[in-house]
Amino acid sequence: MPSPPAPRLRADVSGLPRYVPGRTAPSDRVAKLSSNENPYPPLPSVVAAMREELGRVNRYPDSRSSELVTELSAALAVPPEHLAPGTGSLGVTKDLVCAAAGEGDEVLFAWRSFEAYPMLVWAAGATPVQVPLRDERHDLEAMAEAVTDRTRLIIVCNPNNPTGTAVRRGELERFLDRLPGHVLVVLDEAYREFVDDTDVPDGIELYRDRPNVAVLRTFSKAYGLARLRVGYAVAHPPVTAALRACTVPFGVSGLAQAAAQASLRARPELLERVRTLVAERARVTRALRAAGWSVPASQANFVWLRLGTHTSAFAGACEAAGVMVRPFGDEGVRITIGTPEQNDNLLKIAGDWRA
């Protein structure tokens, strides 16, 4: 018998860019410093909130995350209608791209930046426009010059993943001032809590009087809820209304909502952990530079080493010695800041490599 016909799918699906997640550590003896996870588990109060929610998993969650929105509204001093939760900042980014761009439109972002951006743009049927970094940082001048009549959305990852570098207040404001008001600018601030440079702007302050600016935040990194997938956008009502129209109903689980609310209430305690990681980031950076490495100033919870064709060999040496790092082709590796012991092991490996 002849084979039944295959379903008709989009012809370009097979060519879509793929997001490659960090591999699972092969054993507990291998430190996973490849996925920008918080090395510390949720606080007891957050675990207790999730445990209480387990008794209600037979019920659908609040589709609008109303209680979480109320608490975020108070914490950020923004109106509730300016908030749109989603499945991590990645999920919200996908919804924003779908809401703003389609066939014939362009979405602009720096490269290298978060590797999911091209995939999300292609999936929406739009055209990704990648503007090369300059000295590991966003080249905002070149990005502004790349804007065309087809540009619908621009993503600025600040701090940038994977280089950790950050755009400063003055240059970002000048960039925003140059753009047409109909172009939506998304400030992806997944690592905002790790910023200790006072000249790196808070996107929420910028969005307040700029209707074309949206800000993305997540509970995955600083709050340590990566497995639960909860993030949100802060934007003006026309943007958040479009987001809600594109969001999958019930996407943010009840467990995620409960954990995020408990984390907001425990914010002072959680930020103590963030300060510990920021101090470790500074220590790791100093030690790597002292060993002869060129390390860009990072404002995230990771550091970047540009290794070129040695990238794969260095990543392999790290894993053989018990540390997983994230290689990016023939460009370099991103190394998440872990516990002091994990960082010490990484520094020994990197020092031996340079010797």
LOSE-900957 format. One record per residue (C-alpha): z, x, y. Coordinates in steps of 0.02 Angstrom, whole numbers, plus 32768, in hexadecimal, padded with zeros to 4 digits. Each point is the difference from the previous one (the first is absolute). Layout:
// residues N
ZXY/...
This chain:
// residues 355
800080008000/7FDC803E80B0/809680308067/803B7F7B8079/7FD6802480B5/8083805F8062/80537FAC8095/7FAA801E80A6/806D806E806D/7FE2805680A5/7F7F80887FE6/8064807D8066/80A77FEC7FA6/7FE380937F8B/7FE880718096/809D7FCC805D/8079808E802B/809580047F8B/80B580148030/804D80807F8C/80BD7FE37FF2/8077808D7FDC/801A801D7F46/80A47FD47FAC/806D80987FE1/7FEF80337F49/80BC80157FEE/80A37FF98061/7FF980BE800B/7F687FF68073/80237FD780B7/7F7F7F858042/7FDD803B80B2/7F527FB48001/80137F4A8036/8067800280A1/808C7FA07FAD/80B28002803F/8060806A7F80/809D7F958013/80197F577FA9/80257F5F805E/80B07FEC8046/807D7F9B7F99/7FF87F71807E/7F437FF87FEA/800F80027F42/80807F73800B/7F887F968068/7F7680197F80/80757FD77F71/802E7F5B8053/7F497FD88019/7FDA801B7F46/804E7F587FD8/7F777FAB8067/7F6480547FBD/7FC97F5C7FB1/7FDD7FC280B1/7F7580348074/8037806A8094/7FF87FC680B3/7F4880188026/8022802880B7/809680717FDE/805B7F9A8085/80AD804E7FF2/7FB980B07FFE/7F957FD78098/809A7FBF805B/806180A07FDE/7F6C806F802D/7FE87F9E80A0/80B380258035/7FFB80B67FC8/7F5C8027805A/80167F8C8095/7F587FAB7FE3/7FDA7F457FF0/7FF87FBF7F4C/7F4C7FC88018/7FD380B68022/803180317F4E/7F9A7FF47F60/804D80437F5E/7F94803A7F6F/7FFD80667F61/802980A7804F/7FA580468096/7F6C801B7F8B/7FF47F477FDA/800D7FD480B8/7F7880808028/7F8D7FAD7F82/801E7F56804F/7FE2804680AF/7F5B804E7FCC/7FC97F5D7FAF/80337F9F809B/7FA78072807A/7F6580497FAC/7F747FCE7F8C/7F4B80297FDA/7FAF805F808E/80A6802E8051/805080AC800C/80B380367FE3/802E80A7804C/808680797FC5/802780B97FFA/7FDA80687F65/8058803D7FA5/807C7F73800D/80497F807F88/7F857FFF7F71/80067F437FE7/7FAB7FDE80A7/7F4B801B7FC3/80207F937F67/80457F708068/7F708007807B/7F7A80047F7A/80557F717FA3/7FF47F96809E/7F468024800A/8012806480A2/7FCC80B38022/808380898009/7FE98080808A/806380A07FE2/802580748092/803780AF7FC9/80AD803E802D/800D8091807A/8086807F7FD8/80477F857F80/80197F7A8088/7FA47F638037/7F72802F8076/80157F698072/7F79803D8077/7F8080027F73/80407F5A7FBE/7FE87FAE80AA/7F4F80468009/7FDB7FBA7F51/801F7F4C8037/7F637F958000/7FD47F49801A/801F7FEA7F46/80B280458003/807C7F767FD8/809B805F7FCB/804A80AE8017/808E80447F95/807280878044/807780407F7B/809680438061/8049806D7FB6/7F6480267F9E/7FFB7FFE7F43/7FE780837FB4/80128081808C/80A27FBC804C/7FC2802280B0/80207F83808B/7FA47FC2809A/8062801280A3/80247F75807C/7F8D8037808E/7F68801F7F95/80157F5C7FA3/80127F9C80A0/7F658052804A/7FA27FD87F60/80357F4A8003/7FD07FF180B7/7F4D80397FD7/7FE17F7D7F7B/7FB17F558016/80827F777FF9/7FA77FA77F70/801880957F8A/809E7FEE7F98/806680A07FF4/8076800F7F6C/808D807E8011/803380257F4D/80B580388012/803580057F4A/8065809F8023/80457FD080AB/80B780127FCE/7FE880BA7FDC/7FC1802880B0/8077806E8064/7F878036808A/80297F958098/7F4D80128040/7FBB7FA27F6A/7FF37F4C803C/804C7F687FAE/7F6C7F907FE0/80677F638019/801E803280B4/7F4580198018/7FCC7F5B7FB0/806A7F948075/7F837FFC8090/7F6480287F9A/7FBB7F677FA4/7F85806D7F9D/8087806E7FB2/80527FDB7F57/808A806A7FB2/801F80157F46/80A9802B7FB4/804080067F4D/80A17FFC7F9D/7FB580757F7D/802880A9804D/809E80108069/804F7F667FB1/7FD980377F4E/7FB07F5D7FC3/7F5880457FCB/7FFA7FA07F5C/80207F588055/7F6A80068077/80397FB580A4/7FC0802B80AC/7FCF7FA6809F/7F927FFD809A/803A7FEB80B3/7F757FB9806C/7FD77F758079/7FEE7F4E7FBB/7F417FFB7FF0/800A80987F8E/80967FC87F99/7FB17F537FEB/7F6380507FBB/806B806C7F8F/80597F697FB8/7F577FAE7FDF/7FC980977F99/80A380237FA5/80167FCF7F4A/80857F767FF7/80A880357FB8/7FCC80B78006/80AB80428035/80757FDD7F70/80AE7FB78013/804880A47FBF/7FA180608086/80397F8A808A/80B680097FC9/7FFC80BD7FF4/7FAB801480A9/80807F8F8055/8091805F7FB0/7FB080A48035/7FF37FC680B4/80BA7FD87FFE/802480AC7FB7/7F8C8058807B/808480788049/802E803E7F52/7F4980107FCD/7FD58061809D/8084807F7FD1/7F9680237F66/7F67800C806F/80578083806C/802780627F63/7F487FFE7FCE/7FC9803080B0/807880957FFC/7FB980327F56/7F507FF08046/802D807B8089/804F80777F82/7F6B7FFA7F8B/7F87801B8091/80608097803F/800B804D7F53/7F477FE67FDB/7FCE804D80A6/807580927FE2/7FA8801C7F5A/7F58800A8059/7FC17F4E7FEE/7FAC7FA38090/80597F58800A/7FD47F7D8083/80937FB08059/80277F647F9B/80507F61803F/7FFC7FAB7F56/805F801A7F5D/7F8580817FBF/7FAA80A28030/7F4A80357FF0/7FBA80A47FC2/7F4680208019/7FC980647F68/7F447FE47FF4/7FBB80327F57/80AE80387FC7/80427F4D8008/7FF07FD77F48/804880A67FC6/80987FEF8071/80207F4D7FC7/7FF480397F4B/8079808F801E/807B7F898050/7FFA7F867F6F/8013808B7F81/809E8032805B/80457F4F8006/7FC17FB880A6/7F727F838018/7FA4800B80A7/7F6A7F9B803B/7F5A805D8004/7F707FC3806C/7F5D80447FBC/7FDC80AD8044/80637FDF80A0/80B980167FE0/80A07FB87FBA/807E7F868044/80B480207FCE/80837F788011/80AD8034803A/80787FE47F70/80B4802B7FDE/803E80AD8035/7FF8803C7F4C/7F4D7FC37FEB/7FCF804F80A5/805080A57FCD/7F9680027F63/7F637FDB8064/8027808D807A/8017807C7F71/7F587FCE7FB7/7FAA800D80A9/805380A88022/7FCA80457F58/7F4F7FC38020/7FF6806080A4/804E809E7FB8/
